[in-house]
Amino acid sequence: MNILICDDDKRDLQIVRSQVERFGEEQHVEIHIIEVSKIHSVDEILNMVGKEQVDVAFLDIDMPHVSGDTIAEALTVRYPGVSIIFFTNRDEMVFDMIRYKPFRFIRKRNASEIADTMMALMNVRMDSGYIEVEIGRTEIVNIPVKEVQYVEVSHRQVVYHTQTEVFSTHGSMEKCVSKLEEYGFIRTHVAYLVNVKWIKQI
């Protein structure tokens, strides 16, 4: 999961970074963070988001040169798939920011809410995510990520196990990991990738 953090206050920027990194470690989600403390133009951010394939943007509203709501407006138009999370002290701006359809609005004094927000975001992404699996040469099946219990790979044969069905296709473990790690799948063995949502007991 690629995460952009924009905040002119380096202390607040570090707070968000540490909370997000801790979440990634605890939930076994690979996190890549891009920090921006000095923003001179919206295009600078848009280019970065496109190049880094950003999934989530933490934005402070009150910043010099370019405000967080200006960035949010541009992201909403250019990259609507990016989840916007406002991290700010500007309580009075909450209702004005709703038009950008942010995923959450977190007050800086409540930084502990970041972990819960990340978990909620991951759950939403899993609920809406699909894996495109090519069966044979002609059939393509879209499997909801939340239904995949585990994946096993052997001799370039990838087998997706759901509660009711099994789907086989050609591929590699590396490609499976790159697709599923952001949803909380853990590589438990050289040949197995497990959905943590289906683990009931260890």
C-alpha positions in Angstrom: 0.0 0.0 0.0 1.5 3.3 -1.1 0.7 6.2 1.3 1.3 9.9 0.8 1.6 12.2 3.8 1.5 15.9 3.3 2.1 18.2 6.3 4.3 21.2 6.7 4.8 20.4 10.4 7.5 17.8 10.5 6.5 16.6 14.0 3.0 15.8 12.8 4.3 14.2 9.7 6.5 11.9 11.8 3.5 11.1 14.0 1.4 9.9 11.0 4.4 8.0 9.7 5.1 6.1 12.9 1.4 5.2 13.4 1.0 4.0 9.8 4.3 2.0 10.0 3.2 0.3 13.2 -0.1 -0.6 11.6 1.7 -2.2 8.7 4.0 -4.2 11.0 1.1 -5.4 13.2 -1.2 -6.3 10.3 1.6 -7.7 8.1 0.8 -5.2 5.3 3.6 -3.9 3.2 3.6 -0.1 3.5 5.5 2.4 1.3 5.4 6.0 2.6 6.1 9.2 0.6 6.6 12.3 2.8 6.0 15.8 1.6 6.6 18.8 3.9 7.1 21.5 1.4 4.6 21.8 -1.4 4.9 24.5 -4.1 2.3 23.4 -6.6 -0.6 21.0 -7.1 1.0 19.6 -10.2 4.0 18.5 -8.1 1.7 16.4 -5.9 -0.3 15.0 -8.9 2.9 13.9 -10.7 4.1 12.2 -7.5 0.7 10.4 -7.0 0.8 9.1 -10.6 4.4 8.1 -10.5 4.2 6.3 -7.1 0.7 4.9 -7.7 -0.5 6.3 -4.4 -3.4 4.5 -2.7 -4.0 6.8 0.4 -3.3 10.5 1.0 -3.0 12.0 4.5 -3.5 15.7 4.0 -3.2 18.6 6.4 -5.6 21.4 5.5 -3.7 24.4 6.6 -0.4 24.5 4.7 1.5 27.4 3.1 1.6 27.8 -0.7 -0.9 24.9 -1.4 -3.7 24.0 1.0 -4.8 20.4 1.7 -8.3 21.1 0.3 -6.8 22.3 -3.0 -4.8 19.1 -3.2 -7.9 17.1 -2.3 -9.9 18.8 -5.1 -7.2 18.0 -7.6 -6.9 14.4 -6.5 -10.7 13.9 -6.6 -10.7 14.9 -10.3 -7.5 13.2 -11.5 -7.2 10.2 -9.2 -10.6 9.4 -7.7 -9.3 6.0 -6.5 -7.0 7.6 -4.0 -8.5 7.5 -0.4 -8.2 10.9 1.2 -7.7 11.2 4.9 -7.6 14.7 6.5 -5.3 15.0 9.4 -5.7 18.5 10.8 -6.4 20.9 13.7 -9.0 22.8 11.7 -12.2 21.4 13.3 -14.3 24.1 11.7 -13.4 22.9 8.2 -14.9 19.4 8.6 -18.2 20.2 6.8 -16.4 22.1 4.0 -14.2 19.1 3.3 -17.1 16.7 2.9 -17.5 17.7 -0.8 -14.2 15.8 -1.5 -15.6 12.6 0.0 -12.7 11.9 2.3 -12.5 8.5 3.9 -11.9 10.0 7.3 -11.3 13.3 9.1 -8.8 12.9 12.0 -8.0 15.7 14.4 -4.3 15.9 15.2 -5.0 15.6 18.9 -6.6 12.2 18.2 -3.6 10.6 16.3 -4.4 7.3 17.9 -7.3 7.0 15.5 -5.0 6.5 12.6 -4.6 2.7 13.3 -8.4 2.2 13.4 -8.8 4.3 10.2 -6.2 2.2 8.4 -7.9 -1.0 9.5 -11.3 0.3 8.3 -9.7 1.3 5.0 -8.1 -2.1 4.5 -11.4 -3.8 5.2 -13.2 -1.6 2.6 -10.5 -2.2 0.0 -10.8 -6.0 0.7 -14.6 -5.9 0.4 -14.4 -4.1 -2.9 -11.3 -5.8 -4.3 -11.3 -8.5 -7.0 -8.6 -10.8 -8.4 -8.8 -11.4 -12.2 -8.0 -15.0 -12.9 -7.6 -16.4 -16.4 -9.0 -19.9 -16.7 -7.8 -21.7 -19.8 -7.4 -19.4 -22.8 -10.8 -17.9 -23.0 -12.5 -17.6 -19.6 -11.7 -14.8 -17.1 -13.1 -15.0 -13.6 -13.2 -12.1 -11.1 -12.9 -13.5 -7.6 -13.7 -11.2 -4.6 -10.5 -10.8 -2.5 -12.5 -11.3 0.7 -13.5 -14.8 -0.4 -10.0 -16.1 -1.0 -8.9 -18.1 2.0 -5.4 -19.0 0.7 -3.3 -19.4 -2.4 -0.9 -22.1 -3.2 1.7 -22.0 -6.0 3.6 -25.0 -7.4 5.5 -25.3 -10.7 3.9 -22.0 -12.0 0.5 -23.3 -11.2 -1.5 -20.9 -9.0 -4.5 -22.3 -7.1 -6.9 -19.9 -5.4 -9.0 -21.5 -2.6 -12.3 -20.0 -1.6 -14.8 -21.4 0.9 -16.8 -23.0 -2.0 -14.6 -23.2 -5.0 -11.0 -23.7 -6.3 -9.6 -21.8 -9.3 -6.4 -22.7 -11.1 -4.3 -20.6 -13.4 -0.7 -20.1 -14.5 1.4 -17.5 -12.7 4.1 -17.0 -10.0 4.2 -16.5 -6.3 5.8 -13.1 -6.8 2.9 -11.8 -8.8 0.4 -13.2 -6.2 2.3 -11.4 -3.4 2.3 -8.1 -5.3 -1.4 -8.4 -5.8 -2.5 -9.5 -2.4 -0.1 -8.2 0.2 -1.9 -4.9 0.5 -5.0 -6.8 1.5 -3.4 -8.4 4.5 -2.3 -11.8 2.9 0.8 -13.3 4.6 3.3 -15.6 2.9 3.5 -18.4 5.4 5.6 -20.7 3.3 7.5 -20.6 0.0 4.4 -22.0 -1.7 1.5 -20.6 0.4 -0.1 -17.2 0.8 -2.8 -16.9 3.5 -5.7 -14.4 4.0 -5.4 -13.3 7.7 -9.1 -12.6 7.7 -9.7 -16.4 7.6 -7.4 -17.3 10.4 -9.5 -18.2 13.4 -6.9 -19.8 15.7 -3.1 -20.3 15.8 
